[in-house]
Amino acid sequence: MGSTDMNSSSALNVAVVGGGLVGSLEAILLAKRGFNVELYEAREDIRTLEHVSGRSINLALSVRGRAALQLVGLEEQIVHDGIPMNARLIHSLSGKLSSQPYGKEGQFILSVDRRLLNETLLTEAEKYPNIQLHFSHKLLQANLDKGTLVFKKEDGSEMTVQPDLIIGCDGAYSAIRKQMIRLGRMSYSQEYIPHGYMELCIPPKEGKFATRINYLHIWPRDEFMMIALPNMDASFTCTLFMPFAQFDQIENEGETAGLDFFRKYFPDAIPLIGEKEIKETFLKNRGLPMVSIKCSHYNYKDRVLIMGDAAHAMVPFYGQGMNCGFEDCVVLEELLEKYNNDFAKVLPAFSEHRAPDAQAMCDLAMYNYVEMRSLVNSRWFLLKKKVDKFLNWLMPKKYIPLYTMVTFSRIRYHSVIQQWKRQDKFVEKALFYLMCVPAASIGVFMLSYFKPSTFSWLRK
Ligand SMILES: Cc1cc2nc3c(=O)[nH]c(=O)nc-3n(C[C@H](O)[C@H](O)[C@H](O)COP(=O)(O)OP(=O)(O)OC[C@H]3O[C@@H](n4cnc5c(N)ncnc54)[C@H](O)[C@@H]3O)c2cc1C
């Protein structure tokens, strides 16, 4: 396949592997540009299923993700179907509540239903005559040099296709990425953190939300934490994050150990979730793993590209995995426009542009676990947050708090880290000097009072 241009895009066939959040969005964007898109998804059509197994029930959507949804005309609908969360609501061990706003007045992140979002994107994709959706098509083999893909269909038979471009959106355990690694053109690292997660539910109370609605609730307990996000059916999904060793200990200690653990660390959550639900959840479930994946490049020649979790799975603590994956789609769209759909230019440019950003986001996601489970309890951290807010008010364009840069802007992630480090250094120094001045004044006062001779040289 050689260079292509806008006019010939309609003749080109693109295979998108994976019809999750990123794959279904990318399929729509490619169809809008006139490509013939075949989307292959291993699962059945989730719109026909009663229960969909998988990861978190709800997700925090923010500015980067919204920018992508805007490109396909779905932003308004998804925002309408989501619940704004304006602040963190911290639950102390004694049950005291304190809120920490996310940004300025009117800024919020949205709690959206993962399944509803995926279904909305698939339904939108189906409206395009140049998109074909193939469910129950699991990628078995890929020959990236020949550009062939072999899928296993529902009836067990196999099907081989040879598209002009392959886009791998097949998630954290991507089969396409594995093939790219085998070809030796990619550097790759993965890290399973020693913490796992488990979901619990706060059901509605008499049809209404059982606790405050427009918040992301956090129970920070230093080594571990629980969070809760609201759902449209008036329930909350809680996610308990903690070391696997702790999950194992609870499992070994017997039937009531989960409830005892809650009595010790999250007493105010027990009446919300219910004793029975807590006991049963610990008995039925185990902690699930979380992986962080960094690799580069994201393309193989001008034939193959990976996006979303396939390229950069991250731990979920910044609520950016999907947002970052959606932003991949915006970046690809910008590059297709810039290079007139010439894959030979677009694909390497995507790798070059996106890899440093996604890797930076993986690092920020790791950092945010420490902030959420521990730093939010620290007075020093809270003081710095206040200084952050003040400096941002003073210099809104020059000084932007970290969370605002990540969540409410489209500043490139790697620049976010650079700017954050500069700002943090400045604040630490400023606070140090501010504290030094009163301390030094008190010292001088004491010396001059109790040991006036120290200052006799001044009188000479
Ligand atoms: C607990 C938790 C909470 C999270 N919270 C947030 C949040 O608040 N905000 C946020 O932005 N992100 C969040 N994330 C991250 C987010 O879930 C992912 O970043 C996002 O789902 C990535 O989308 P994706 O389409 O790249 O991959 P996926 O959603 O994993 O989709 C991949 C698709 O590919 C299909 N597939 C896989 N293999 C094959 C194959 N061989 N053949 C065909 N199809 C295949 C799968 O069936 C799936 O449908 C969270 C993640 C976790 C685990």
The ligand as an SDF file (V2000), in Angstrom:
LIG
                    3D

 53 58  0  0  0  0  0  0  0  0999 V2000
  -11.2450   -0.2290   37.5680 C   0  0  0  0  0  0  0  0  0  0  0  0
  -11.0300    0.6640   36.3900 C   0  0  0  0  0  0  0  0  0  0  0  0
  -11.5330    1.9430   36.4120 C   0  0  0  0  0  0  0  0  0  0  0  0
  -11.3130    2.8010   35.3290 C   0  0  0  0  0  0  0  0  0  0  0  0
  -11.8020    4.0650   35.3940 N   0  0  0  0  0  0  0  0  0  0  0  0
  -11.5580    4.9110   34.3780 C   0  0  0  0  0  0  0  0  0  0  0  0
  -12.0660    6.2450   34.4280 C   0  0  0  0  0  0  0  0  0  0  0  0
  -12.6970    6.6550   35.3900 O   0  0  0  0  0  0  0  0  0  0  0  0
  -11.8000    7.0810   33.3790 N   0  0  0  0  0  0  0  0  0  0  0  0
  -11.0760    6.6630   32.3040 C   0  0  0  0  0  0  0  0  0  0  0  0
  -10.8370    7.4860   31.3950 O   0  0  0  0  0  0  0  0  0  0  0  0
  -10.6070    5.4020   32.2170 N   0  0  0  0  0  0  0  0  0  0  0  0
  -10.8320    4.5230   33.2150 C   0  0  0  0  0  0  0  0  0  0  0  0
  -10.3760    3.2330   33.1320 N   0  0  0  0  0  0  0  0  0  0  0  0
   -9.6080    2.8260   31.9440 C   0  0  0  0  0  0  0  0  0  0  0  0
  -10.5290    2.4240   30.7860 C   0  0  0  0  0  0  0  0  0  0  0  0
  -11.3670    1.3740   31.2080 O   0  0  0  0  0  0  0  0  0  0  0  0
   -9.7040    1.9620   29.5900 C   0  0  0  0  0  0  0  0  0  0  0  0
   -8.6680    2.8610   29.3440 O   0  0  0  0  0  0  0  0  0  0  0  0
  -10.5790    1.8630   28.3410 C   0  0  0  0  0  0  0  0  0  0  0  0
  -11.5420    0.8620   28.5220 O   0  0  0  0  0  0  0  0  0  0  0  0
   -9.7200    1.5430   27.1150 C   0  0  0  0  0  0  0  0  0  0  0  0
  -10.5330    1.3470   26.0110 O   0  0  0  0  0  0  0  0  0  0  0  0
  -10.0280    0.4310   24.8150 P   0  0  0  0  0  0  0  0  0  0  0  0
  -11.1110    0.4640   23.7960 O   0  0  0  0  0  0  0  0  0  0  0  0
   -8.6600    0.8030   24.4190 O   0  0  0  0  0  0  0  0  0  0  0  0
   -9.8980   -1.0250   25.4380 O   0  0  0  0  0  0  0  0  0  0  0  0
  -11.0670   -1.9720   25.9680 P   0  0  0  0  0  0  0  0  0  0  0  0
  -12.1330   -1.1770   26.6180 O   0  0  0  0  0  0  0  0  0  0  0  0
  -10.3890   -3.0340   26.7650 O   0  0  0  0  0  0  0  0  0  0  0  0
  -11.6620   -2.6130   24.6490 O   0  0  0  0  0  0  0  0  0  0  0  0
  -10.9520   -3.5760   23.9150 C   0  0  0  0  0  0  0  0  0  0  0  0
  -11.9390   -4.3660   23.0660 C   0  0  0  0  0  0  0  0  0  0  0  0
  -11.2130   -5.2600   22.2230 O   0  0  0  0  0  0  0  0  0  0  0  0
  -11.8430   -6.5220   22.2480 C   0  0  0  0  0  0  0  0  0  0  0  0
  -10.8290   -7.5380   21.9620 N   0  0  0  0  0  0  0  0  0  0  0  0
   -9.8060   -7.9200   22.7690 C   0  0  0  0  0  0  0  0  0  0  0  0
   -9.0780   -8.8840   22.1620 N   0  0  0  0  0  0  0  0  0  0  0  0
   -9.6450   -9.0980   20.9600 C   0  0  0  0  0  0  0  0  0  0  0  0
   -9.3510   -9.9830   19.8780 C   0  0  0  0  0  0  0  0  0  0  0  0
   -8.3280  -10.8530   19.9270 N   0  0  0  0  0  0  0  0  0  0  0  0
  -10.1400   -9.9380   18.7690 N   0  0  0  0  0  0  0  0  0  0  0  0
  -11.1740   -9.0580   18.7050 C   0  0  0  0  0  0  0  0  0  0  0  0
  -11.5080   -8.2160   19.7010 N   0  0  0  0  0  0  0  0  0  0  0  0
  -10.7480   -8.2330   20.8130 C   0  0  0  0  0  0  0  0  0  0  0  0
  -12.4230   -6.6350   23.6540 C   0  0  0  0  0  0  0  0  0  0  0  0
  -13.4740   -7.5840   23.7000 O   0  0  0  0  0  0  0  0  0  0  0  0
  -12.8840   -5.2190   23.9120 C   0  0  0  0  0  0  0  0  0  0  0  0
  -14.1930   -5.0040   23.5030 O   0  0  0  0  0  0  0  0  0  0  0  0
  -10.5820    2.3530   34.1930 C   0  0  0  0  0  0  0  0  0  0  0  0
  -10.0780    1.0450   34.1690 C   0  0  0  0  0  0  0  0  0  0  0  0
  -10.2840    0.2100   35.2490 C   0  0  0  0  0  0  0  0  0  0  0  0
   -9.7240   -1.1750   35.2160 C   0  0  0  0  0  0  0  0  0  0  0  0
  1  2  1  0
  2  3  1  0
  2 52  2  0
  3  4  2  0
  4  5  1  0
  4 50  1  0
  5  6  2  0
  6  7  1  0
  6 13  1  0
  7  8  2  0
  7  9  1  0
  9 10  1  0
 10 11  2  0
 10 12  1  0
 12 13  2  0
 13 14  1  0
 14 15  1  0
 14 50  1  0
 15 16  1  0
 16 17  1  0
 16 18  1  0
 18 19  1  0
 18 20  1  0
 20 21  1  0
 20 22  1  0
 22 23  1  0
 23 24  1  0
 24 25  2  0
 24 26  1  0
 24 27  1  0
 27 28  1  0
 28 29  2  0
 28 30  1  0
 28 31  1  0
 31 32  1  0
 32 33  1  0
 33 34  1  0
 33 48  1  0
 34 35  1  0
 35 36  1  0
 35 46  1  0
 36 37  1  0
 36 45  1  0
 37 38  2  0
 38 39  1  0
 39 40  1  0
 39 45  2  0
 40 41  1  0
 40 42  2  0
 42 43  1  0
 43 44  2  0
 44 45  1  0
 46 47  1  0
 46 48  1  0
 48 49  1  0
 50 51  2  0
 51 52  1  0
 52 53  1  0
M  END
$$$$
